[in-house]
Amino acid sequence: MWIRRLCVLLALTSAPAFAHHSTSVNFDQSTTIEVEGEITEIAWRNPHILFTLTSADGAKWQLATHSLSILRRMDAAESFINIGDHAKVAGWPARRGLGMFVNNMLLPSGEEFVFKFQAEPSDLRWSDRMWSSNDNWFAESGDASAEERGIFRVWSSTLAEGAFFLWLPEYPLTEEARAGKEAFDPAVDDPLLNCQLKGMPAIMSNPYPLEFHDRGDIIELQIEEYDSLRTIYINPETNSETIPELTPSIMGYSVGRWEGETLVVETTHVNWGHFSGRGVMLSDQARFVERFMPTETGGRLKYEITITDTTTFTEPVTMTKSWVWLPGNRVEPYECTI
């Protein structure tokens, strides 16, 4: 029951706090409070790791922080706190009930876990010793050998060159799109409530690894977030037997072609209906053109997407990001749980 109650509280925060989904609906980010007590329940899971902390007066605080996938890449996962441990936590209080989004946790060892990327000593509240590592999130890509180069490998998000999300601060919205955004109510309209799947183009802005698989006339793009899979058809005009009926879906119908080492993908028939999930809607006529561009050294994959939808945008919108190749990283099960 505690997990179900907390999931209701977190219904609007189904992505990490630094991501495009705001925590402000359910948590007061202008205030930081502290609580201490015994950790009595833990759920190591996506989209948020959940804790129950029972304070000395018997109050049960329902706590949340980043996803298991996020903490796994901070070398944390299940090892930094256990049921029965005494902990002190600080974070943003829930707007309703005894809840918190945890930003700092003082561990029994005296070390402090800071749930922040590129954490500095100044982010410590109680200790002079920091637990966890952000190296994977700020890793620079290494050169790959000639045999290892190419697109068919695992690519990881990095903050080494700034934010790894696609979203821009402003968009050339039509009057219809602006009106729809103003009417958007995240309490009921968020498309990711209850672990609902994320579609195009938002799925490409996630912070988790992805991997390309060469299946001959088909390229499969395996994405860790929501255990997603995109299918890209290569040369469909000469491989008609591999083409399914063009039924709209949240990932749409994608056709790819090679321009040297660059994979160009054109996608139509997307019916997810959302741009980023924050109120900008897309019509079923939206068209996406993506370019996946490996660098010469094989260590970085540059990405560009152009979105054309005259119902939503007054002109095409182009956004960019990149991934890096980090040997040993892999696409992990996401297994979103409500």
ZAVEX-382938 format. One record per residue: x, y, z of N, C-alpha, C, O in turn. Coordinates in steps of 0.1 Angstrom, whole numbers. Last residue first. Layout:
ZAVEX-382938
n_xx:n_yy:n_zz:ca_xx:ca_yy:ca_zz:c_xx:c_yy:c_zz:o_xx:o_yy:o_zz
X:Y:Z:X:Y:Z:X:Y:Z:X:Y:Z
...
***
This chain:
ZAVEX-382938
n_xx:n_yy:n_zz:ca_xx:ca_yy:ca_zz:c_xx:c_yy:c_zz:o_xx:o_yy:o_zz
45:6:-111:36:16:-105:32:11:-91:25:18:-83
75:3:-128:66:-3:-118:58:8:-111:63:18:-107
95:-6:-156:88:5:-149:76:-1:-140:69:-10:-145
119:-20:-166:108:-26:-158:101:-15:-149:101:-16:-137
145:-19:-177:139:-8:-170:128:-12:-161:128:-7:-149
175:-37:-181:160:-38:-180:155:-25:-172:161:-22:-162
202:-19:-198:196:-27:-186:181:-27:-187:175:-19:-193
226:-19:-221:212:-15:-219:206:-24:-209:205:-37:-211
259:-12:-209:249:-20:-216:235:-14:-213:233:-7:-204
294:-5:-208:280:-1:-205:271:-10:-214:275:-15:-224
318:-14:-218:313:-21:-206:299:-17:-203:292:-24:-196
330:17:-231:331:2:-230:326:-4:-217:329:1:-206
310:41:-242:317:38:-230:318:22:-228:308:16:-225
304:64:-266:307:50:-264:315:48:-252:327:53:-251
278:89:-261:292:85:-262:293:70:-260:284:63:-255
255:110:-279:258:99:-270:273:96:-271:279:100:-281
240:142:-283:249:132:-287:250:122:-275:246:124:-264
217:165:-300:223:160:-287:234:150:-292:236:149:-304
194:190:-313:206:181:-314:210:176:-300:207:182:-290
166:199:-334:173:198:-321:184:188:-322:184:179:-331
145:220:-353:156:211:-353:163:211:-339:166:222:-334
113:224:-366:121:225:-354:132:215:-354:130:203:-356
97:243:-392:104:230:-387:113:233:-375:119:244:-374
72:266:-382:84:263:-390:90:250:-384:87:247:-373
51:268:-365:51:276:-377:62:274:-386:62:279:-397
38:237:-352:49:246:-353:48:255:-366:43:250:-376
13:223:-353:19:227:-340:30:238:-341:30:247:-333
5:219:-378:-5:222:-368:1:227:-356:-6:235:-348
28:213:-392:22:226:-394:11:229:-385:7:241:-383
55:198:-384:41:196:-381:34:210:-381:35:218:-372
86:184:-384:77:192:-392:63:188:-389:59:177:-390
117:182:-368:102:179:-367:94:189:-375:96:201:-373
148:167:-369:140:178:-374:125:174:-374:122:164:-380
176:159:-350:162:155:-354:155:168:-358:156:178:-351
208:145:-347:200:156:-351:186:152:-355:184:142:-362
237:134:-329:223:132:-333:216:145:-336:218:155:-329
267:116:-328:260:129:-329:246:126:-334:244:117:-342
285:96:-309:274:95:-318:266:108:-318:259:111:-308
319:89:-303:307:97:-301:297:95:-312:301:94:-323
340:73:-310:337:74:-296:325:82:-293:320:82:-282
351:71:-336:342:60:-331:337:62:-317:330:53:-312
366:90:-348:372:82:-338:364:70:-333:369:61:-326
346:102:-364:357:95:-370:364:85:-360:368:74:-364
313:98:-350:325:105:-353:336:96:-358:335:84:-358
281:89:-365:293:86:-357:305:94:-360:307:98:-372
251:103:-365:263:105:-371:275:101:-362:279:109:-353
218:101:-374:227:95:-364:241:95:-371:243:88:-381
191:121:-379:205:118:-385:213:113:-373:216:121:-364
157:121:-387:168:120:-377:181:116:-385:180:110:-395
127:137:-391:139:132:-399:150:133:-389:154:143:-383
92:133:-388:105:134:-381:116:129:-390:115:118:-396
61:148:-390:71:140:-397:84:143:-390:87:155:-387
26:147:-382:40:151:-378:50:142:-386:47:130:-387
0:141:-384:7:144:-397:22:148:-394:29:152:-403
-12:139:-360:-9:126:-367:-2:128:-380:2:119:-387
2:166:-341:-8:160:-349:-3:147:-355:9:144:-354
13:171:-307:16:169:-321:4:163:-328:-3:155:-323
13:196:-281:7:184:-287:12:183:-302:15:194:-308
27:205:-252:28:208:-266:24:195:-273:30:184:-271
26:195:-226:15:203:-230:16:207:-245:5:211:-250
47:178:-220:45:189:-211:35:199:-217:35:211:-213
56:159:-238:48:154:-226:44:165:-217:39:163:-206
68:168:-260:77:164:-249:69:159:-237:75:154:-227
46:161:-279:59:165:-282:69:161:-271:77:152:-273
20:137:-285:27:146:-276:41:150:-282:47:142:-289
8:117:-300:1:129:-298:8:140:-290:3:151:-288
13:91:-309:15:94:-295:8:107:-291:2:108:-280
12:83:-335:0:87:-329:1:89:-314:-9:89:-307
30:85:-365:31:85:-350:18:90:-344:13:101:-348
34:84:-393:24:76:-387:26:74:-372:24:63:-366
70:86:-399:57:91:-400:47:82:-392:52:72:-386
105:93:-402:94:86:-394:81:93:-396:80:106:-394
136:86:-415:124:94:-416:112:86:-410:110:74:-413
170:86:-408:157:79:-406:146:89:-407:146:100:-401
202:79:-417:192:89:-418:179:82:-417:176:72:-424
234:73:-405:221:67:-407:210:78:-406:209:85:-396
265:77:-419:254:84:-412:241:76:-415:238:73:-427
286:68:-434:284:62:-421:272:68:-413:269:63:-402
269:74:-463:282:70:-458:280:63:-445:273:53:-444
239:73:-455:247:83:-463:261:82:-457:265:90:-448
214:49:-456:227:52:-453:233:63:-462:232:63:-474
181:51:-443:190:49:-454:204:54:-449:205:61:-440
149:39:-430:163:44:-429:170:42:-442:167:34:-450
117:46:-418:125:41:-429:139:48:-429:140:60:-427
92:39:-394:105:45:-397:112:38:-408:113:26:-409
62:47:-380:68:39:-391:81:46:-396:80:57:-400
57:50:-344:55:54:-359:62:44:-368:67:33:-364
56:48:-317:69:50:-323:68:53:-338:78:58:-344
29:46:-313:36:57:-306:50:59:-311:55:69:-309
13:42:-346:17:37:-333:25:48:-326:28:59:-332
-8:34:-374:-1:44:-365:2:38:-352:-6:29:-347
1:9:-397:-8:12:-387:-1:22:-377:10:20:-373
8:-2:-425:11:11:-419:1:15:-409:-8:24:-412
18:-36:-422:7:-27:-425:10:-14:-418:13:-14:-406
54:-39:-425:41:-42:-420:30:-33:-425:33:-23:-432
78:-52:-448:71:-40:-443:57:-44:-438:49:-50:-444
91:-73:-459:94:-70:-444:86:-59:-439:86:-56:-427
84:-74:-485:79:-85:-477:82:-82:-462:75:-88:-453
98:-53:-498:84:-51:-494:79:-62:-485:69:-59:-477
124:-44:-503:122:-54:-494:107:-54:-488:105:-53:-476
127:-22:-519:132:-35:-524:130:-47:-515:134:-58:-518
116:-3:-503:110:-4:-517:115:-17:-523:109:-22:-533
130:-2:-480:117:-9:-480:112:-11:-494:104:-21:-496
157:3:-470:154:0:-484:141:-7:-485:140:-18:-491
151:-7:-437:161:-2:-446:157:-7:-460:154:-18:-463
132:3:-410:132:-5:-422:142:1:-432:141:13:-435
135:1:-376:138:10:-387:140:1:-400:148:-8:-400
118:0:-346:121:-7:-358:123:2:-369:114:10:-373
125:5:-311:121:11:-324:126:2:-336:137:-4:-335
115:-3:-279:121:-8:-291:116:-1:-304:103:0:-306
120:2:-244:114:5:-257:122:-1:-268:134:-4:-267
119:1:-215:122:-11:-223:117:-10:-238:110:-19:-243
117:26:-204:105:19:-206:107:6:-215:97:1:-221
150:31:-215:138:37:-209:125:31:-214:123:30:-226
168:18:-233:165:13:-219:152:19:-213:145:11:-207
161:8:-266:162:19:-257:159:15:-243:148:9:-240
172:-5:-296:168:-9:-282:171:3:-273:183:7:-272
164:-5:-328:170:4:-318:164:1:-304:152:4:-302
171:-26:-355:164:-24:-342:171:-15:-333:183:-17:-331
168:-25:-389:177:-21:-377:167:-19:-365:157:-12:-366
164:-48:-415:158:-41:-404:169:-37:-394:178:-45:-391
177:-63:-432:169:-53:-438:161:-45:-428:154:-36:-431
198:-70:-408:198:-71:-422:189:-60:-428:194:-49:-428
198:-62:-382:190:-73:-385:189:-75:-400:179:-80:-405
219:-47:-359:218:-49:-374:210:-62:-376:216:-73:-373
209:-26:-333:212:-40:-337:209:-41:-352:199:-37:-357
220:-1:-311:215:-4:-325:219:-19:-327:230:-23:-324
209:10:-279:218:1:-287:212:-2:-300:200:-5:-301
212:33:-252:205:27:-263:215:19:-271:227:21:-271
210:45:-218:217:40:-229:207:35:-240:195:32:-237
191:76:-208:196:62:-206:203:57:-219:201:63:-229
177:99:-208:191:100:-204:198:86:-203:209:85:-198
156:107:-237:158:101:-224:173:101:-221:182:101:-230
149:117:-261:155:126:-252:158:120:-239:163:128:-230
135:98:-275:149:100:-279:156:111:-271:168:113:-272
109:99:-266:117:88:-262:132:90:-266:141:84:-259
98:122:-278:103:123:-265:112:111:-261:121:113:-253
85:122:-303:100:122:-303:106:121:-289:118:120:-287
75:88:-298:83:98:-305:77:111:-304:65:113:-305
64:79:-264:66:77:-278:75:87:-284:82:95:-277
64:59:-235:68:72:-241:70:70:-256:77:60:-260
37:42:-217:49:43:-226:51:56:-232:42:64:-234
28:47:-183:25:47:-197:37:49:-206:46:56:-202
32:46:-155:41:39:-164:36:38:-178:40:28:-185
12:64:-145:11:50:-143:19:42:-153:15:31:-158
16:90:-168:11:85:-156:10:70:-156:7:64:-167
26:102:-191:34:91:-185:29:87:-172:36:80:-164
11:123:-201:10:110:-208:18:99:-202:16:87:-206
-8:144:-181:5:138:-183:5:125:-189:-2:116:-184
-34:152:-175:-30:151:-189:-16:146:-191:-13:143:-203
-38:156:-148:-46:146:-155:-42:143:-169:-45:133:-175
-19:173:-139:-25:164:-129:-33:153:-136:-35:142:-130
-12:190:-159:-4:179:-157:-9:169:-147:-6:157:-147
-32:203:-182:-33:201:-168:-24:189:-165:-29:178:-167
-32:227:-208:-27:214:-203:-27:214:-188:-22:223:-182
-39:251:-218:-50:243:-212:-45:230:-206:-53:223:-200
-15:260:-229:-21:267:-217:-32:259:-210:-34:260:-198
-13:242:-250:-3:242:-240:-9:249:-227:-6:244:-216
-35:250:-267:-34:237:-261:-25:236:-249:-28:229:-239
-26:276:-274:-38:274:-266:-39:261:-259:-43:260:-248
-3:269:-289:-2:277:-276:-14:276:-267:-13:275:-255
-15:256:-310:-6:249:-301:-4:256:-288:-4:250:-277
-30:277:-322:-37:265:-317:-28:257:-307:-33:253:-297
-9:294:-330:-19:298:-320:-26:286:-314:-29:286:-302
22:275:-331:10:281:-337:1:285:-326:2:282:-315
55:281:-319:42:274:-318:31:282:-326:31:294:-326
86:277:-320:77:285:-328:63:279:-329:59:273:-339
97:275:-286:94:269:-298:85:278:-306:77:285:-301
124:277:-261:112:282:-268:110:275:-281:120:270:-287
144:260:-251:137:269:-242:124:275:-248:114:277:-241
144:226:-263:148:240:-264:139:248:-255:129:244:-250
154:192:-255:144:203:-255:150:217:-255:161:220:-249
170:170:-254:168:177:-267:162:191:-265:164:199:-274
195:165:-229:182:164:-234:180:173:-246:188:183:-248
220:167:-218:219:157:-228:204:156:-233:201:146:-240
239:197:-212:227:189:-210:225:179:-221:228:182:-233
275:194:-216:263:201:-213:251:191:-212:253:179:-212
294:175:-223:293:187:-232:280:195:-229:275:202:-237
291:156:-204:304:161:-206:304:174:-215:313:183:-213
269:141:-197:268:156:-195:282:163:-198:283:174:-194
257:114:-218:268:121:-210:265:136:-208:258:142:-217
244:82:-226:242:97:-224:253:102:-215:259:95:-207
258:57:-247:254:62:-233:253:77:-233:261:84:-240
253:30:-268:257:44:-267:250:50:-254:239:47:-251
264:-1:-280:257:6:-269:262:21:-269:274:23:-268
264:-5:-316:269:-7:-303:260:0:-293:250:5:-296
266:3:-346:260:-9:-340:267:-13:-327:276:-22:-326
280:23:-359:268:26:-351:263:15:-343:256:18:-333
316:23:-358:303:21:-364:292:23:-354:294:26:-343
345:4:-346:338:16:-350:325:13:-358:324:2:-363
359:-18:-340:348:-14:-331:340:-3:-336:329:-1:-331
380:-19:-357:371:-30:-358:358:-26:-350:347:-32:-352
395:3:-351:389:3:-364:378:-8:-364:367:-6:-370
387:12:-316:396:6:-327:388:5:-340:376:7:-340
377:44:-304:375:30:-306:385:25:-317:389:32:-325
385:68:-279:386:63:-293:384:48:-294:388:40:-285
360:76:-255:373:72:-259:373:67:-273:363:64:-279
341:104:-243:342:92:-251:357:89:-254:365:98:-256
341:114:-209:344:117:-223:345:104:-230:350:94:-225
315:113:-184:326:107:-191:328:112:-205:318:115:-213
297:121:-167:305:131:-172:317:126:-180:327:132:-182
284:99:-157:276:109:-163:284:120:-170:278:127:-178
305:84:-146:298:79:-158:290:89:-165:288:89:-178
311:99:-123:321:98:-135:314:93:-147:317:98:-158
299:103:-100:292:108:-112:301:107:-124:298:112:-135
295:82:-72:304:87:-82:295:92:-94:285:86:-98
293:80:-36:288:79:-49:297:85:-59:306:93:-55
296:101:-8:294:88:-13:288:88:-26:279:96:-29
318:124:8:307:122:-2:307:107:-7:318:102:-10
324:139:38:327:128:30:315:125:21:304:123:25
317:157:56:328:162:47:332:150:38:342:151:31
282:163:63:294:155:63:305:162:54:302:170:46
259:178:60:263:173:73:276:167:74:282:166:85
256:187:33:249:194:44:255:190:58:256:199:67
273:193:2:272:185:15:265:193:26:268:205:27
278:211:-17:264:205:-17:262:196:-5:251:192:-2
304:217:-16:295:227:-11:281:222:-10:272:228:-4
317:197:-31:317:197:-16:307:206:-10:302:204:1
293:190:-58:305:197:-52:305:195:-37:294:193:-31
280:169:-83:280:174:-69:293:179:-65:303:173:-68
272:162:-109:283:171:-107:283:177:-93:285:189:-92
239:157:-100:249:155:-109:260:166:-108:256:178:-105
227:145:-69:229:156:-78:240:153:-87:250:147:-83
222:134:-42:215:130:-54:215:142:-64:205:148:-67
248:126:-21:242:138:-27:235:133:-41:242:129:-50
253:109:8:249:107:-6:242:120:-11:232:124:-5
279:110:31:267:117:26:265:114:11:273:116:3
291:90:58:292:96:44:279:101:40:268:97:46
285:77:81:290:91:82:292:98:69:294:110:68
274:53:78:289:54:78:294:68:81:306:69:83
247:57:76:252:53:89:268:54:90:273:55:101
244:88:56:244:74:58:249:70:72:256:78:78
223:113:48:234:110:56:233:96:60:223:91:66
213:125:17:210:115:27:223:112:34:233:109:28
196:149:-3:208:146:5:204:135:15:193:135:20
172:149:-17:184:155:-24:197:151:-17:207:150:-23
141:134:-21:153:135:-14:165:140:-22:167:135:-33
110:147:-19:119:143:-29:133:145:-23:137:156:-21
86:135:5:98:143:2:104:138:-10:105:125:-12
57:135:27:65:130:16:76:140:13:76:151:17
29:134:42:43:133:46:52:127:36:54:115:36
6:155:23:10:144:30:25:144:35:32:154:32
14:175:-5:3:169:2:9:157:10:16:149:4
37:185:-14:27:195:-12:15:189:-5:6:196:1
67:173:1:55:171:-7:45:181:-4:44:186:7
98:191:3:86:185:9:75:183:-1:73:191:-10
129:183:-9:118:191:-11:105:184:-5:103:173:-9
154:174:16:148:175:3:136:184:2:133:191:12
173:152:36:169:166:33:164:166:19:170:160:10
177:127:62:175:131:48:171:146:47:165:151:56
195:104:80:190:117:80:189:121:65:198:119:57
190:70:91:194:80:81:188:94:84:178:95:90
197:38:102:193:51:106:198:61:96:210:60:92
186:7:87:196:17:89:189:30:94:178:33:90
164:-9:81:169:-10:95:180:1:97:183:3:109
173:-15:48:163:-15:58:169:-17:72:177:-26:73
202:4:37:194:-8:38:183:-6:48:183:3:56
222:21:12:213:22:24:205:9:25:202:3:14
238:16:-10:242:27:-1:233:28:11:237:35:21
233:-4:-29:243:-6:-19:245:5:-9:252:2:1
217:-6:-52:212:-11:-40:221:-10:-28:218:-16:-17
229:21:-70:219:11:-70:216:7:-56:211:15:-49
256:34:-76:249:33:-63:240:21:-63:242:12:-55
270:44:-98:276:33:-90:269:32:-76:276:28:-67
255:60:-112:262:67:-102:269:57:-93:274:60:-82
241:43:-127:252:49:-134:259:59:-125:268:66:-129
221:36:-109:230:26:-113:242:32:-120:253:26:-119
206:59:-107:216:56:-96:225:45:-100:236:45:-95
191:57:-131:200:69:-129:210:65:-118:222:67:-121
177:33:-127:186:35:-139:196:46:-137:208:45:-141
161:40:-106:172:29:-104:182:31:-115:194:29:-113
155:75:-105:152:62:-109:164:52:-106:175:57:-104
158:96:-75:159:93:-89:156:78:-92:153:70:-83
134:94:-48:145:101:-54:146:96:-69:136:91:-75
111:98:-20:114:93:-34:127:100:-39:130:111:-34
93:87:9:104:95:2:106:89:-12:104:77:-15
71:92:34:73:85:21:82:94:12:79:105:9
74:87:68:76:96:57:78:88:44:86:79:44
55:81:95:60:74:83:61:84:71:51:88:66
60:88:129:55:92:116:62:85:105:74:83:106
71:81:153:63:71:147:57:75:133:51:67:127
89:99:163:76:100:168:66:91:161:54:92:164
113:93:149:112:89:163:98:90:169:94:83:178
102:81:116:108:90:125:106:86:140:98:77:142
107:60:90:99:62:102:107:70:113:117:66:117
107:62:56:115:65:68:106:68:80:97:76:79
105:43:28:98:48:39:107:50:51:115:41:54
114:51:-6:118:47:7:106:50:17:98:59:14
120:43:-41:111:48:-30:116:42:-16:120:31:-15
132:53:-71:135:46:-59:127:52:-48:127:64:-46
111:56:-100:117:62:-88:121:52:-78:113:42:-76
100:41:-120:108:52:-124:114:60:-113:121:70:-115
123:15:-110:120:26:-119:105:28:-119:97:19:-117
137:5:-78:129:3:-90:128:16:-98:132:27:-94
137:-7:-48:147:-3:-58:141:-6:-71:139:-17:-76
120:3:-21:117:-3:-34:127:2:-44:127:14:-48
120:-2:14:127:3:2:122:-4:-10:120:-16:-10
113:7:48:109:0:35:117:6:24:120:18:24
125:19:69:117:7:72:112:0:59:108:-12:60
151:36:82:146:32:69:138:19:71:144:9:75
145:58:110:149:44:105:143:42:91:131:44:89
154:92:109:147:81:115:153:68:109:164:68:103
149:127:101:157:116:104:149:105:111:139:107:117
146:155:79:139:144:87:149:133:90:158:131:81
144:188:67:152:177:71:144:167:80:135:172:88
136:207:37:134:203:51:143:191:54:148:184:45
135:234:16:142:222:19:140:219:34:142:228:42
115:251:-9:118:248:5:125:235:6:123:225:-1
109:253:-35:114:265:-29:118:263:-14:124:272:-8
97:230:-44:112:231:-47:118:244:-41:130:246:-42
75:210:-32:78:225:-31:93:227:-32:100:225:-23
60:186:-54:70:190:-44:73:204:-44:74:210:-55
41:183:-74:39:176:-62:49:179:-50:47:176:-39
49:201:-94:35:199:-91:33:193:-78:24:196:-70
77:201:-96:71:212:-89:56:210:-86:51:216:-77
91:183:-111:86:178:-98:78:189:-91:73:186:-80
87:181:-146:89:188:-134:84:181:-122:74:175:-123
105:165:-171:93:164:-163:95:170:-149:104:167:-142
129:167:-182:119:176:-187:106:175:-179:98:183:-181
152:162:-154:147:160:-167:136:170:-171:133:179:-163
160:162:-128:168:171:-137:162:171:-151:166:178:-160
146:142:-117:142:156:-113:149:166:-122:144:177:-124
136:117:-141:145:122:-131:142:137:-128:136:144:-137
100:110:-145:114:111:-150:123:117:-139:117:123:-130
76:111:-133:80:98:-139:93:99:-146:97:90:-153
60:128:-117:74:129:-117:80:116:-122:89:110:-116
33:126:-114:38:136:-124:53:136:-124:58:145:-131
29:107:-94:24:104:-108:29:114:-118:30:110:-130
37:106:-68:47:108:-78:42:107:-93:50:106:-102
14:100:-54:21:112:-52:30:116:-63:32:128:-66
10:74:-64:0:85:-67:6:98:-65:4:108:-73
32:62:-53:31:63:-68:21:74:-72:22:81:-82
25:62:-26:36:71:-31:36:72:-46:40:83:-51
5:44:-26:2:57:-22:13:67:-27:10:78:-32
19:21:-35:8:26:-43:5:41:-39:2:49:-48
37:18:-14:42:20:-27:31:26:-36:33:36:-43
20:12:7:28:25:8:33:28:-6:34:40:-9
8:-12:0:0:0:0:9:13:0:5:22:-7
***
